[in-house]
Amino acid sequence: MKKIADNMWTVDRPFRFFIANLGVRMTIIKLNSGGLMLHSPVSYEDDIRKQLDSMGDVCAIVAPNWMHNLFLCDWINAYPNATYYKPPGMPKIKISPIKEKNLGDEAPSAWQSEFEQHMVKGMPHYNEVVFCHKASRTLILTDLVFNIHGANSASEKLFLRLNGAYRRFGPTRIFKTFIKDRNAFKASIDHILQWDFDSIILSHGEIVCRGGKDQFRGAFEWLYSAAKNDL
């Protein structure tokens, strides 16, 4: 478990997608209430649970988009009193949580004063919910951008390059195929850029410790160039 800021930690684990190890990251936030939020849980391990239990009670387990659901059940079983938060239309998981709520543009009361929150529009089969932790000025993403700078083999490097995910901060080619309404998607990027953030935590790749807002803006410059070409 790595401390990122006051009341914020991450846990990184390997995650293989086809021939590439993309890695995957869980973010843990200690809320003002003293409870812990688990954002995009990684595979369950007893040692992680022991550390969490020493820090506080897990009160929220967050699935930030449709794709990050592989490890939810173990964590919900481990913390049955926690509320499970998911984006609208999320496929059902194998167990029925005691408490379940949909995520949207308005942050729930559990963390309303601590986070900005927005569900990215224009991607109806993804529905990624983006968070901004106000106190630390940290944007928390899932698959909206990748930032992978290493590869374990030539084939892995080739796969990442072909997907536009090697040594660059930005959305992958696969991710872009999920965009069905470019104008709605662009409006969501505009909305996120109004927030006050400097660092960025993402699920796949290196964390951006500073200058994150400029990097985020640059990663989606193609949206604005495309819009000009349509005029």
C-alpha positions as CSV (number, residue, x, y, z in Angstrom):
1,M,0.0,0.0,0.0
2,K,1.5,3.3,-1.1
3,K,0.6,6.7,0.4
4,I,-0.2,9.3,-2.3
5,A,-1.5,12.2,-0.2
6,D,-3.1,12.7,3.2
7,N,-5.8,10.1,3.6
8,M,-5.1,8.6,0.2
9,W,-3.3,5.4,-0.8
10,T,-3.0,3.1,-3.7
11,V,-2.4,-0.6,-4.3
12,D,-0.9,-1.8,-7.6
13,R,-1.3,-5.4,-8.9
14,P,-0.4,-7.1,-12.2
15,F,-3.3,-7.4,-14.7
16,R,-2.9,-9.1,-18.1
17,F,-5.0,-8.1,-21.1
18,F,-4.4,-10.4,-24.1
19,I,-0.5,-10.4,-24.3
20,A,0.1,-7.2,-22.3
21,N,0.5,-6.7,-18.6
22,L,-1.4,-3.4,-18.2
23,G,-1.3,-3.4,-14.4
24,V,-4.2,-2.3,-12.3
25,R,-4.6,0.1,-9.4
26,M,-7.0,0.4,-6.5
27,T,-7.3,3.8,-4.8
28,I,-8.2,4.0,-1.1
29,I,-9.5,7.2,0.4
30,K,-10.2,7.9,4.1
31,L,-13.3,10.0,4.2
32,N,-14.0,12.7,6.7
33,S,-16.3,10.3,8.5
34,G,-13.4,8.0,9.2
35,G,-14.7,5.4,6.8
36,L,-12.7,4.0,3.8
37,M,-13.7,4.2,0.2
38,L,-12.2,1.5,-2.1
39,H,-12.1,2.8,-5.7
40,S,-11.8,0.1,-8.4
41,P,-10.8,-2.9,-6.1
42,V,-7.9,-5.1,-7.2
43,S,-7.7,-8.8,-6.4
44,Y,-8.5,-9.6,-2.7
45,E,-5.6,-10.4,-0.4
46,D,-5.6,-10.9,3.3
47,D,-2.6,-8.7,3.9
48,I,-4.4,-5.7,2.2
49,R,-7.5,-6.4,4.3
50,K,-5.4,-6.4,7.5
51,Q,-3.9,-3.0,6.6
52,L,-7.4,-1.6,5.8
53,D,-8.8,-2.9,9.0
54,S,-6.1,-1.1,10.9
55,M,-7.0,2.2,9.2
56,G,-10.8,2.3,9.6
57,D,-14.0,0.7,8.5
58,V,-14.6,0.1,4.8
59,C,-17.9,1.9,4.1
60,A,-17.8,2.2,0.3
61,I,-16.8,-0.1,-2.5
62,V,-16.8,1.7,-5.9
63,A,-17.0,0.2,-9.4
64,P,-16.1,3.2,-11.5
65,N,-17.1,1.8,-14.9
66,W,-18.5,-1.4,-16.5
67,M,-15.1,-3.0,-17.1
68,H,-13.7,-2.9,-13.5
69,N,-15.9,-5.5,-11.9
70,L,-13.7,-8.6,-11.8
71,F,-12.8,-8.4,-8.1
72,L,-15.9,-6.9,-6.6
73,C,-17.5,-10.0,-5.1
74,D,-14.6,-10.9,-2.8
75,W,-14.5,-7.4,-1.4
76,I,-18.2,-7.2,-1.0
77,N,-18.1,-10.6,0.8
78,A,-15.3,-9.3,3.0
79,Y,-17.2,-6.1,3.9
80,P,-20.9,-6.9,3.7
81,N,-21.9,-3.7,5.6
82,A,-20.2,-1.5,3.0
83,T,-22.3,0.2,0.3
84,Y,-21.6,-0.9,-3.2
85,Y,-21.6,2.0,-5.7
86,K,-21.8,1.3,-9.4
87,P,-22.5,3.2,-12.7
88,P,-26.0,2.8,-14.2
89,G,-26.5,-0.3,-16.3
90,M,-23.6,-2.1,-14.7
91,P,-23.9,-5.9,-15.4
92,K,-25.0,-7.8,-12.4
93,I,-22.4,-9.4,-10.2
94,K,-22.6,-12.9,-8.7
95,I,-23.7,-11.8,-5.3
96,S,-26.4,-9.4,-4.1
97,P,-24.9,-6.6,-1.9
98,I,-26.8,-5.6,1.2
99,K,-26.6,-1.9,0.1
100,E,-26.3,-0.9,-3.5
101,K,-26.5,2.6,-5.1
102,N,-26.0,4.0,-8.6
103,L,-23.4,6.6,-9.3
104,G,-24.0,9.7,-11.4
105,D,-23.0,13.3,-11.7
106,E,-24.0,14.2,-8.1
107,A,-21.8,12.8,-5.4
108,P,-23.6,10.8,-2.7
109,S,-24.0,12.2,0.8
110,A,-21.2,9.9,2.0
111,W,-18.5,12.0,0.3
112,Q,-20.4,15.0,-1.2
113,S,-18.3,17.6,0.4
114,E,-15.0,15.9,-0.4
115,F,-15.3,15.0,-4.1
116,E,-16.4,16.4,-7.5
117,Q,-18.0,13.6,-9.5
118,H,-19.1,13.2,-13.1
119,M,-20.2,10.3,-15.3
120,V,-18.6,10.6,-18.7
121,K,-21.3,11.0,-21.4
122,G,-21.3,9.7,-24.9
123,M,-20.1,6.2,-23.9
124,P,-23.3,4.3,-23.1
125,H,-21.6,1.0,-22.8
126,Y,-18.9,2.2,-20.5
127,N,-20.3,4.8,-18.2
128,E,-17.0,5.7,-16.5
129,V,-17.5,7.9,-13.4
130,V,-14.6,10.3,-12.7
131,F,-13.8,11.7,-9.3
132,C,-11.8,14.7,-8.1
133,H,-10.6,14.7,-4.5
134,K,-10.8,18.3,-3.5
135,A,-8.4,18.4,-0.6
136,S,-5.5,16.8,-2.5
137,R,-6.5,18.2,-5.9
138,T,-6.3,14.7,-7.3
139,L,-8.3,13.5,-10.4
140,I,-9.1,9.8,-10.1
141,L,-9.7,8.0,-13.4
142,T,-10.1,4.4,-14.5
143,D,-9.8,3.8,-18.2
144,L,-10.2,7.3,-19.6
145,V,-6.5,7.6,-20.0
146,F,-3.5,5.2,-19.9
147,N,0.1,6.1,-19.0
148,I,2.2,3.0,-19.5
149,H,5.9,3.6,-20.0
150,G,7.4,0.1,-19.8
151,A,7.0,-3.3,-21.5
152,N,8.2,-6.8,-20.6
153,S,8.7,-8.0,-24.2
154,A,8.8,-6.9,-27.8
155,S,5.3,-8.4,-28.4
156,E,3.9,-6.5,-25.4
157,K,5.5,-3.3,-26.6
158,L,4.0,-3.8,-30.1
159,F,0.5,-4.5,-28.7
160,L,0.7,-1.3,-26.6
161,R,2.0,0.7,-29.5
162,L,-0.8,-0.5,-31.8
163,N,-3.3,0.4,-29.2
164,G,-1.8,3.9,-28.8
165,A,-1.0,3.1,-25.1
166,Y,2.8,3.0,-25.0
167,R,4.8,5.9,-23.6
168,R,2.0,8.4,-23.9
169,F,-0.7,9.8,-21.6
170,G,-4.1,9.6,-23.2
171,P,-7.0,7.4,-24.2
172,T,-6.3,4.1,-26.1
173,R,-7.6,3.3,-29.5
174,I,-9.8,0.6,-28.1
175,F,-11.3,3.1,-25.6
176,K,-12.1,5.5,-28.4
177,T,-14.2,2.9,-30.1
178,F,-16.7,3.2,-27.2
179,I,-17.4,6.8,-27.9
180,K,-20.8,6.9,-29.6
181,D,-21.6,10.6,-29.2
182,R,-18.5,12.8,-29.7
183,N,-20.2,16.0,-28.8
184,A,-21.5,14.6,-25.5
185,F,-18.1,13.1,-24.7
186,K,-16.4,16.5,-25.4
187,A,-18.8,18.2,-23.1
188,S,-17.8,15.8,-20.3
189,I,-14.1,16.5,-20.9
190,D,-14.9,20.3,-20.8
191,H,-16.7,19.7,-17.5
192,I,-13.8,17.8,-15.9
193,L,-11.4,20.5,-17.0
194,Q,-13.3,23.0,-14.9
195,W,-12.2,21.2,-11.7
196,D,-9.2,22.2,-9.7
197,F,-6.7,19.3,-9.9
198,D,-3.0,18.9,-10.3
199,S,-2.2,15.2,-9.8
200,I,-3.9,12.2,-11.6
201,I,-4.4,8.7,-10.4
202,L,-5.3,6.2,-13.1
203,S,-5.8,2.5,-13.2
204,H,-3.2,1.6,-15.8
205,G,0.2,3.2,-15.9
206,E,2.2,5.8,-14.0
207,I,0.5,8.3,-11.6
208,V,0.9,11.9,-12.6
209,C,2.2,13.8,-9.6
210,R,2.1,17.3,-10.9
211,G,1.0,19.2,-14.0
212,G,-1.9,16.8,-14.5
213,K,-4.4,19.3,-15.7
214,D,-2.2,20.4,-18.7
215,Q,-1.5,16.7,-19.5
216,F,-5.2,15.9,-19.4
217,R,-6.1,18.8,-21.6
218,G,-3.4,17.8,-24.1
219,A,-4.6,14.2,-24.1
220,F,-7.9,15.3,-25.6
221,E,-6.8,18.0,-27.9
222,W,-7.8,15.8,-30.8
223,L,-11.4,16.3,-29.8
224,Y,-11.2,20.0,-30.3
225,S,-9.2,19.7,-33.6
226,A,-11.8,17.3,-34.9
227,A,-14.6,19.7,-33.9
228,K,-12.9,22.5,-35.9
229,N,-12.6,20.3,-39.0
230,D,-16.3,19.6,-38.9
231,L,-17.1,23.4,-39.2
